[in-house]
Amino acid sequence: MEPKYLTIKQVATMLSVSTLTLRNWDKRGRLIAHRHPMNNYRVYKLEDIEKIVRQIEEDPKKPKKLKINLIEEA
């Protein structure tokens, strides 16, 4: 069974960015981290990361202009 959540280190490796970059994205609201209830560490939903990976795969020539704001607007 696949994990529903990933650690910050796992996500940084998957996206080839640093953990500091992920923390900055979280701070700016671009990629929201959730908090583990036991230790308060940042964790990320697998489905959110898969969306980002799909965006990268769709347009690999423009990685700087990724739309990673995953906050759902009502």
Backbone torsions as a table, in degrees:
resi	resn	phi	psi	omega
1	MET	NA	131.6	179.6
2	GLU	-74.2	144.1	177.0
3	PRO	-70.1	144.2	179.3
4	LYS	-76.9	-29.8	-178.9
5	TYR	-121.9	150.7	178.4
6	LEU	-120.6	151.0	177.2
7	THR	-77.4	164.8	179.7
8	ILE	-62.0	-36.0	179.6
9	LYS	-67.6	-42.4	178.3
10	GLN	-61.6	-43.5	-178.7
11	VAL	-67.8	-41.7	178.5
12	ALA	-59.3	-41.9	178.3
13	THR	-66.0	-44.4	-179.1
14	MET	-61.6	-39.2	-175.2
15	LEU	-95.4	-3.2	-178.4
16	SER	57.6	45.7	174.7
17	VAL	-130.5	168.2	179.1
18	SER	-83.7	162.8	176.3
19	THR	-66.2	-30.1	176.4
20	LEU	-63.8	-39.3	176.6
21	THR	-60.6	-43.9	178.9
22	LEU	-63.7	-38.9	177.1
23	ARG	-64.2	-39.7	177.3
24	ASN	-65.0	-42.2	177.9
25	TRP	-61.1	-40.4	178.6
26	ASP	-64.5	-44.7	-179.8
27	LYS	-60.7	-36.7	-179.4
28	ARG	-87.9	-3.8	178.5
29	GLY	79.9	18.0	-178.1
30	ARG	-85.6	-35.3	176.4
31	LEU	-140.2	104.1	-172.2
32	ILE	-78.1	127.5	173.9
33	ALA	-93.0	144.6	173.6
34	HIS	-98.9	166.9	-178.3
35	ARG	-113.8	133.4	176.3
36	HIS	-66.4	130.7	-174.5
37	PRO	-67.6	-23.5	-177.1
38	MET	-88.1	-38.1	-173.3
39	ASN	-123.6	-3.2	178.2
40	ASN	66.6	16.5	176.1
41	TYR	-71.4	155.4	175.5
42	ARG	-72.4	135.4	171.7
43	VAL	-135.4	154.1	-176.1
44	TYR	-124.1	141.5	177.2
45	LYS	-70.6	134.9	179.7
46	LEU	-58.4	-40.1	-178.4
47	GLU	-64.1	-34.5	177.4
48	ASP	-66.9	-41.1	-179.8
49	ILE	-68.7	-38.1	177.5
50	GLU	-61.8	-35.7	176.8
51	LYS	-62.3	-43.2	179.7
52	ILE	-65.2	-42.8	179.4
53	VAL	-61.7	-40.7	177.8
54	ARG	-62.2	-41.0	178.3
55	GLN	-61.7	-41.0	179.2
56	ILE	-65.0	-43.7	-178.2
57	GLU	-68.1	-33.1	179.6
58	GLU	-68.3	-36.9	-177.0
59	ASP	-139.3	74.0	-175.3
60	PRO	-67.1	-15.8	-178.4
61	LYS	-81.2	-13.2	-176.9
62	LYS	-124.4	56.1	-178.7
63	PRO	-68.7	-19.7	-178.7
64	LYS	-73.6	-22.3	-174.4
65	LYS	-107.2	32.1	178.7
66	LEU	-68.3	139.7	175.4
67	LYS	-94.4	98.4	-175.7
68	ILE	-109.4	14.3	177.2
69	ASN	-76.0	106.1	-174.7
70	LEU	-101.8	10.8	178.3
71	ILE	-75.0	122.6	180.0
72	GLU	-74.3	127.9	177.0
73	GLU	-94.3	134.5	-177.4
74	ALA	-87.4	NA	NA
